[in-house]
Structures are given as structure tokens and as C-alpha cells.
Amino acid sequence: MKRILVPTDFSAHADNALKVAAQIAKKSNCEILLLHMLEVPNQMNDAISGSSDIPEIMLFIQKAKETLQKAKEKKFLNNIEVSTHLKFEKAHDGILTFSKKNNIDLIVMGSHGVSGIEEILVGSNTEKVVRLSEIPVLVVKKDTTEFKNHKFIFASDFTKEIKKPFKKMIEFASFFDAQLHLVMICTPNSFKPTALSEKIIKEFVADFKIKNYTTTIYNDTNIEKGIINFSKSIDADLIGLCTHGRTGLAHFFIGSISEDLVNHSTKPVITFKI
């Protein structure tokens, strides 16, 4: 791991993400790229290019640069290489484009979560990045003085398509010397006999060299609740999931467990694109 991207809107939630990124950066001796996306009306784009002088927009730009610099100077970032970046684009589009252009290895984002009609109609930039990012996204909910990853849950159906992202997940777990807790959630709508579930996980794991892990078949009313309840039962530090990156109607009707967990879990969640 060489580069960590931390998008910020200068909120307390973004600051929580930056604290976690700092701890990972110190452990891995990597660089943090601190990014702020400034959305401006289309008619004011000339101000950004310098061909027009609109005081309000120029003030916003200057203020954003100053706030980025203050964020860079936080004490917990001491002895870490940090660069600041200001881009003019819709937040989730800009974050994804920036991550590709700058060879980012991990995105760390804060989230406060939403619920109800706001979640359906508005969503959040964090959710959209989780859904569409090609690289792992770590979502942080709380102020974390010490980011621990001793107990790392990976919830999955353990199908063949999971094998590629699972390799990345193993690397992340090994980096923290974490114990892996592999869990399959069985629900009334996706019921499998215990013997079959255990066989699926056993055959899946046989293709990988992992030692410090456990396997669990956990029953609950739905997958999201199962993951959250299981994570509480073992006092997990981190939840890992794979995401399909569905868009449009497929996403609306099928839904995304990863995005639901990002919204509703109080524990950090890391996602890996299938």
C-alpha cells in the first residue's frame, strides 16, 4: 500500500476518516492524499479557469485552500507525507476519477448514515463511491483514537466470483495481523442446510493459504441484520464485504448489502469490488 485517498468536506465525519487513514499510513509508511471537491454552478466555471473574476467563487476557492492547509497541519498527521488537492466536480464522480488518475490503493471515507426516504431519494457520496469504486473503500463512522483490526469479519456467500476480491481482503487482514471470521448468513429467503453451508466455505477456503481464521454459519431474518448481529456477538473491529457495483434499476430493485451496512453499521466497513 502506497497511497491512501481521504475525501473531505471538513466535517467531523471526514476528520474521523482522516484519523484512521493517518494510523494506517504510519503503519504502512504511505502517503495520504487529502481531497476536497468544490461544486460550483456551471455558469461560474469561467471563474475557476481564471477568465472571469467572480468574487463569491474566488472566495470559496481561497477558503477551501486555507481549510485544506489547516487539515494538513493537524498533529496526528505529523511525520506523514500529506498532499492536498482541490477539484471542481460532483463529489462522487470526482473522487472516483481522482482515485484512478492517481493510482490510489485505498479510499478512507467518513459517513454519518441516513435512513428512510432520504436514503432512497438522496443517498450519500460515500454510498456511491462504495458502489462504484474499483479499489477498496474503508468507511469510518466514529471518532477512532486507535484503529484496531484484530477481529475482521468477512461476510459472503463464498461463490467463485468472490475469489478475486477475497485475495485483496486477505492482504488487508494480513497487514494488520487480524484474525479472520468468515461468516455465511442464512435467512428464510436464502436458507441452506448447515452441512451444505459448511461444505461451501470449506471448499472456498481450500484455494487460499490462510491460517488464523474461523468459520461461522449465522441465522437471522435478513443478511444485513445477520452481519450486524454477528459482528456484535464477537465484538468485531471491522466488517469486510464484496460489492457488485450495480447501477440504475438493478441497484434499486436488488439493493446493495454493502451500502446498507455502510449506512447502518456503527463499526467500520471495508468493501472490495467484484
RABELUR-V645810 format. One line per field, one symbol per residue. ss: DSSP state (H for helix, E for strand, C for the rest). psi: psi as a letter, one per 40 degrees, with the letter a starting at -180 (. if undefined). A space follows every 10 residues. Layout:
ss->???
psi->???
//
This chain:
ss->CCEEEEECCC CHHHHHHHHH HHHHHHHHCC EEEEEEECCC CHHHHHHHHC CCCCHHHHHH HHHHHHHHHH HHCCHHHCCC CEEEEEECCC HHHHHHHHHH HCCCCEEEEE CCCCCHHHHH HCCCHHHHHH HHCCCCEEEE CCCCCCCCCC EEEEECCCCH HHHHHHHHHH HHHHHCCCEE EEEEEECCCC CCCHHHHHHH HHHHHCCCCC CCEEEEEEEC CCHHHHHHHH HHHCCCCEEE EEECCCCHHH HHHHCCHHHH HHHHCCCEEE EEEC
psi->hdhhhhiiee iddddddddd dddddddefi ihhhhhhhhi ideeddddee eighdddddd dddddddddd ddeideeheh hhiihhigii dddddddddd defidhhhii ieiiiadddd ddaidddddd deheiihhhh dihhdhhifd hhhhhiefid eedddddddd dddddefihh ghhhhhidef hiiddddddd ddddddeigi dgiiihhhhi didddddddd dddefidihh iiidfiiadd ddddihdddd dddeheiihh ihh.
//
